[in-house]
Amino acid sequence: MILADENLNARFIENLRDAGYEVLSVSEQFSGIADTSVVSLAMQEKAMLITEDKDFGELVFAHKIAKLTVVFLRYKKQEVALMQMLLLQVIQTYATQEGNFFVTIARGRIRVTEL
């Protein structure tokens, strides 16, 4: 399962659903909850968290949260199509792998840190 953070562009959610993924959307079902509650929800649902909010990096690394996988997206508007493709690649790769990761997709590149 994928948990889409509240700030995630709806085009990504639609693209993921079109690709057959089950996506739980914070903006659709839990609007306004705190980032810490989003992390708790992701861990409870054993969901991969997709976000555009850099605060999740601090939550994961500073608070040593290592029981979830977070995918952080940084892009310009003209890069949405590329980011959709890269996001699907990341999900296909890391959804089935053992372990937890912080994945950053930025400027057409993917950087992975194992938690």
N, C-alpha and C positions, 0 to 999 in steps of 0.2 A: 504494500500500500504506500501511497505517496501523500504527504501532508503539504499542501500549498500554503505558505505563509500569507498573511493578509495583504501584504504589499506586492505579491507576485502578479505580474501582468496577466490578465485574463486570457490572452492569446496562448500563453504557455499551458494553462490549465486545459483549455479547449484542445490544444494539440496533443497533450498527454492522454486525454480521454479518447480522442479520435484514434490514437495508437493502441487503445485497449487497456490502458492503465486505470486502476481504481484511484481516484484522486479525492481526498477529503480536503475541502477548501475552508480555511479559517474565515475568509471574508463572507462566505455563503452561510456558514453554520455557527461560527463562534466570534463574530465581529467584535473587535474591541478588547479581546483578552490580552493580557500581558505576555511579553516574550517568554518569561519563565513558565507560564501556563502552556504556551505553544510547545516548548521543549518537553514538558511533562506529558502533554497529549501525544507528541510524537513517540516518546518512549513507551507510553501505555499502549499505543496502537502498533508498536514496532514498525513505524512508518519512516520512510526516508523524507527528511524535511527539505523542501526547496524554498529558497528565500532570496530576496534582493536586499535584505537588511544586514549591514555589516556588524550590527550589535550581536548577532549570533556567534560571530567569531570570538568575541570577548566572553560571551556566556560559556562557550565550549572550552576555550583554552584557559581563561583566568579562573574559572570555577571547576575546571577539570572534569567536565561532563564528557564521558566517553562511551555512553551506551546508546548512541544514535549516529546516523550518518546524515550530514548536512551538505547540501549543494548550494553554494553561494554564487549568484549570477551578477556579473558586472558587464554592462554593455551600453552601446549607443543605440538609439532608435533604429538606425539603418542596419543594425546587426541582428535584429530579432530572428530572421529566418536562419541565419548561421547558428545562433544560440539555441534555437529549437532543435536543430539537428545535433548539436553537441550535447545538449541535455539528454536527448534520447539515447545517445551513445553511452553517456555516463550512467544512466539508469540501467541500461541493458548490462553494463559491465559490473556495477557495484551492488545492484539489488540482490544478486545471487552469491556474492562473495562473503566469506566469513570475515568478521571484524567490522569495525566502524571507522568512518572516514569523514574528513572535512575536505570537500572538493570545491575548488574555486574555478569557475569558468569565466575567463576575461580575455578580451582582445583576441578571440579565436584560439586560446590556449587553455589547457586543462592542467591544473596543479592539484595533486592529491597528497594529503597528510593523513597518515594512519593515526587513529586515536587510541 
